[in-house]
């Protein structure tokens, strides 16, 4: 079977609206880190209008995307981007709708000294919304608590997906080897799509490690009782806790 991905672009041009122009001026913005969903990634005119305000527009490419500006929901780590434009900019501006993608920009900053807010500009509704650290506060608390529970857990379940692009069985086996050396009892669970409610069927597991989309280990954890962390944090949880802001 051959899979063909077709980008569904927004056909109309995206322009700088008066309310967004006023917002940028009120914030005394000198530079912005610009991101967009793939539908709105054609922003040449939009960028030119911002630059007319004498605001520097910083852009970069996420490692897993096909073009600059575009961001995916899994781009939630600091080293996701080729250039650290978030640290280099006064303000983060996301062009698109919904919260899933811009929340990734908040999560990518959790090891920074300060989490900068993300400004969402919806080019269809023409409205502006600001996301701040408070919007991921519940997730951060659960992530920290789960890391501590993982450190103290003896029996650990490692979830492996067989979905293309999310299959990391080799990495799961590497973690299992490390955990065995540490005196732990790891178990690998393989499935296509995870039903996190089904984790209750394995009450002997004291903590889970997610190897698929990292947003499972950041967003979905607030809806389940069992502690879960992402595999990226599983190899050195002590360091991860120390680096949390």
C-alpha positions in Angstrom: 0.0 0.0 0.0 1.3 3.4 -0.9 0.4 6.5 1.1 0.3 9.9 -0.4 0.2 13.1 1.8 -1.3 16.2 0.2 -1.0 19.5 2.0 -4.3 21.4 2.2 -3.2 25.0 2.1 -5.4 27.9 3.0 -6.2 29.5 -0.4 -6.6 33.1 0.8 -3.6 35.4 1.7 -3.0 36.1 5.3 -2.7 39.7 6.2 -1.7 41.6 9.3 -4.9 42.9 10.9 -5.3 46.1 12.9 -5.9 44.3 16.2 -2.7 42.3 15.8 -0.8 45.3 14.6 -2.0 47.2 17.7 -1.1 44.2 20.0 2.5 44.1 18.7 2.9 47.8 19.1 1.5 47.8 22.7 4.0 45.0 23.6 6.8 47.1 22.1 7.9 44.0 20.2 11.3 44.2 18.5 11.4 40.5 17.3 9.1 37.6 17.0 9.5 33.8 16.6 7.0 32.9 13.9 5.4 29.5 13.6 2.3 28.2 11.7 0.3 25.1 11.0 0.9 23.7 7.5 -2.4 25.2 6.2 -1.1 28.7 6.9 2.6 28.3 6.2 2.6 30.6 3.1 3.1 33.9 5.0 5.3 36.0 2.7 3.0 39.0 2.7 2.3 38.6 6.4 6.0 38.7 7.2 6.6 41.7 5.0 3.8 43.6 6.8 5.3 42.8 10.2 8.8 43.9 9.0 7.3 47.2 8.0 6.7 47.8 11.8 10.5 47.4 12.2 10.0 44.1 13.9 12.5 41.3 13.1 10.8 38.1 12.1 12.8 35.0 13.1 11.9 31.7 11.4 13.3 28.2 11.6 12.5 24.6 10.6 11.5 21.9 13.0 13.4 18.7 12.3 10.3 16.6 11.5 8.5 19.1 9.3 8.7 19.5 5.5 9.0 23.3 5.5 10.1 26.3 7.5 7.5 27.9 9.8 5.5 24.7 10.1 5.2 23.1 13.5 3.8 19.7 14.6 2.2 18.7 17.8 5.2 16.5 18.6 7.6 19.5 18.3 7.5 19.9 22.1 11.2 19.7 23.0 13.8 22.5 23.1 16.1 20.8 20.5 13.3 20.3 18.1 14.2 23.4 16.1 17.3 23.9 14.0 17.7 27.5 15.3 16.7 28.5 18.9 14.6 31.4 17.7 12.3 31.3 20.8 15.2 32.3 23.0 16.3 34.9 20.5 12.8 36.6 20.2 10.7 39.0 22.3 7.5 37.2 21.4 6.3 33.9 20.0 3.5 34.2 17.3 1.6 31.2 16.0 -0.6 31.5 13.0 -3.4 28.9 13.0 -6.3 27.7 15.0 -6.7 25.2 17.9 -4.4 24.8 20.9 -2.6 21.5 20.2 0.2 23.0 18.1 0.9 26.2 20.1 0.9 24.3 23.3 3.9 22.4 21.9 5.7 25.8 21.8 5.0 26.2 25.5 6.2 22.6 26.4 9.4 23.1 24.4 10.4 25.8 26.9 9.9 23.9 30.2 13.7 23.7 30.7 14.2 27.4 30.1 14.5 29.9 32.9 11.3 31.5 31.7 8.4 30.2 29.7 7.4 32.9 27.2 3.7 33.1 26.3 2.5 32.1 22.8 0.3 34.4 20.9 -2.2 32.6 18.7 -3.5 34.5 15.6 -6.4 32.9 13.9 -6.4 34.2 10.3 -9.9 33.1 9.6 -11.6 34.4 12.8 -9.1 37.3 12.9 -8.9 36.9 16.7 -5.9 36.8 19.1 -5.4 34.5 22.1 -2.5 34.3 24.5 -1.3 31.0 26.0 0.8 31.2 29.1 2.5 28.8 31.5 -0.8 28.5 33.4 -2.2 26.7 30.4 0.2 23.8 30.9 0.5 24.1 34.7 -1.5 20.9 35.3 0.6 19.0 32.8 3.9 20.2 34.4 2.8 19.2 37.9 1.8 15.7 36.6 5.0 15.3 34.6 7.2 16.1 37.6 5.2 13.8 39.9 5.4 11.0 37.4 9.2 11.3 37.1 9.4 10.9 40.9 7.1 7.8 40.8 9.2 6.4 37.9 12.3 6.7 40.0 10.8 4.7 42.8 9.0 2.1 40.5 10.2 -1.4 40.3 7.8 -2.9 37.7 7.8 -0.7 34.6 5.7 -1.1 31.5 7.1 0.2 28.2 4.5 1.0 25.5 5.6 0.5 21.9 3.4 1.4 18.9 3.7 -0.2 15.5 2.5 2.9 13.7 4.9 4.2 11.1 6.9 7.1 12.4 6.1 6.2 16.0 7.6 2.8 16.3 10.7 2.7 18.5 11.0 -0.9 19.5 14.8 -0.8 19.4 14.9 2.1 21.8 12.4 0.3 24.1 14.7 -2.7 24.1 17.7 -0.5 25.0 15.7 1.0 27.9 14.7 -2.4 29.1 18.4 -3.5 29.2 19.3 -0.5 31.3 16.4 -1.0 33.7 17.3 -4.7 34.2 20.9 -3.6 35.1 19.4 -1.2 37.6 17.5 -4.1 39.3 14.1 -3.1 37.8 11.5 -5.4 36.2 10.6 -3.9 32.8 7.9 -5.3 30.4 7.4 -4.3 26.8 3.8 -3.9 25.5 3.2 -3.7 21.8 0.1 -2.4 20.1 -1.1 -0.3 17.2 -3.3 2.3 19.0 -3.1 2.7 22.7 -6.2 2.7 24.8 -4.9 4.3 28.0 -8.0 3.2 29.9 -6.9 -0.4 29.4 -3.7 0.3 31.4 -5.8 -0.5 34.5 -5.8 -4.1 33.4 -2.2 -4.3 34.4 -2.3 -3.2 38.1 1.2 -4.7 38.8 2.8 -2.0 36.6 3.9 0.8 38.8 4.8 3.3 36.1 4.5 3.4 32.3 7.0 4.6 29.7 5.5 6.0 26.4 7.7 5.5 23.3 5.1 6.8 20.7 4.0 10.5 20.2 5.5 12.5 23.1 2.2 14.4 23.6 0.8 11.2 25.1 3.3 11.6 27.9 2.5 15.3 28.3 -1.2 15.8 27.6 -2.9 12.4 28.1 -1.3 11.8 31.5 -3.7 14.2 33.2 -6.6 11.9 32.2 -5.2 8.7 33.7 -4.4 7.6 37.2 -1.4 5.5 36.3 1.9 7.5 36.2 3.5 7.7 32.7 6.6 9.4 31.3 8.1 9.6 27.8 11.1 7.5 26.9 13.2 10.5 26.3 13.1 11.2 30.1 13.3 7.5 31.1 17.0 7.0 30.6 18.1 9.7 33.0 15.1 10.8 35.2 17.2 12.4 37.9 18.7 14.8 35.3 15.3 15.5 33.9 13.9 16.5 37.3 16.9 18.7 38.0 16.4 20.5 34.7 12.7 21.2 35.2 12.0 24.9 35.9 
